[in-house]
Amino acid sequence: MGETRIVFKSEGFRQILLSDGVKNLVTDTANEIKDKADANNTRGGEGFKASVQVGGFGGGRWIGFVSTTDDKAKAAESEDKALTRAVTS
């Protein structure tokens, strides 16, 4: 058998990581987590919000964030783990 050589093409992976398809997947996942956190929130308020932006790690990639929007959502996370449970379920 001959030797197989795999060559890592950084620019190709960068294009994939920054593609619209990956952005859509990250956006959908962040929104799913946000929706689960909102469903776990029994304290009221605005709840949680999802956002997506390009991060710089490894040459750039789409990253999603879910965060609180007000004090009631902060309490829902700090005391009830509404967001934590959304991520781990």
C-alpha positions as CSV (number, residue, x, y, z in Angstrom):
1,M,0.0,0.0,0.0
2,G,1.1,3.5,-0.7
3,E,1.5,6.3,1.8
4,T,-1.5,8.6,2.2
5,R,-0.8,12.2,3.0
6,I,-3.4,14.6,4.2
7,V,-2.7,18.3,3.8
8,F,-4.6,20.7,6.0
9,K,-5.9,23.7,4.0
10,S,-6.4,26.4,6.6
11,E,-8.1,28.8,4.2
12,G,-10.6,26.1,3.1
13,F,-11.5,25.4,6.7
14,R,-11.8,29.1,7.4
15,Q,-14.2,29.5,4.5
16,I,-16.3,26.7,5.9
17,L,-16.3,28.1,9.4
18,L,-17.4,31.5,8.1
19,S,-20.0,30.2,5.6
20,D,-23.7,31.1,5.7
21,G,-24.5,27.5,6.4
22,V,-22.4,27.5,9.6
23,K,-23.8,30.9,10.6
24,N,-27.3,29.5,10.2
25,L,-26.5,26.4,12.3
26,V,-25.0,28.5,15.1
27,T,-27.9,30.9,15.0
28,D,-30.5,28.1,15.1
29,T,-28.6,26.4,18.0
30,A,-28.3,29.7,20.0
31,N,-32.0,30.3,19.5
32,E,-32.9,26.8,20.6
33,I,-30.9,27.3,23.8
34,K,-32.5,30.7,24.4
35,D,-36.0,29.2,23.9
36,K,-35.2,26.4,26.4
37,A,-33.9,29.0,28.9
38,D,-37.0,31.1,28.5
39,A,-39.1,28.0,29.1
40,N,-37.1,27.3,32.3
41,N,-37.6,30.9,33.5
42,T,-40.3,31.1,36.1
43,R,-39.4,34.5,37.3
44,G,-40.8,36.6,34.4
45,G,-39.2,39.6,32.8
46,E,-37.9,39.7,29.3
47,G,-35.9,36.5,29.7
48,F,-32.9,35.6,27.6
49,K,-31.5,36.8,24.2
50,A,-29.4,35.0,21.6
51,S,-26.8,36.7,19.4
52,V,-24.2,35.5,16.9
53,Q,-21.0,37.1,15.9
54,V,-17.6,36.3,14.3
55,G,-15.0,35.4,16.9
56,G,-11.3,35.5,16.3
57,F,-10.2,32.1,17.5
58,G,-8.4,30.0,14.9
59,G,-8.7,32.6,12.2
60,G,-12.3,33.4,12.8
61,R,-15.6,31.5,13.1
62,W,-19.2,32.1,14.0
63,I,-20.0,31.9,17.7
64,G,-23.3,32.1,19.5
65,F,-24.1,33.7,22.8
66,V,-27.2,33.4,25.1
67,S,-27.4,36.0,27.9
68,T,-29.9,37.5,30.3
69,T,-31.8,40.6,29.5
70,D,-32.9,41.8,32.9
71,D,-32.6,41.3,36.7
72,K,-35.4,38.6,36.6
73,A,-33.5,36.6,34.1
74,K,-30.3,37.0,36.1
75,A,-32.2,35.6,39.1
76,A,-33.6,32.8,37.0
77,E,-30.1,31.7,36.1
78,S,-28.3,32.4,39.4
79,E,-30.9,30.8,41.6
80,D,-32.8,28.3,39.3
81,K,-30.1,27.6,36.6
82,A,-32.6,28.3,33.8
83,L,-29.8,28.8,31.2
84,T,-27.5,26.2,32.6
85,R,-30.3,23.6,32.4
86,A,-31.0,24.7,28.8
87,V,-27.5,24.0,27.8
88,T,-27.1,20.7,29.6
89,S,-30.5,19.2,28.7
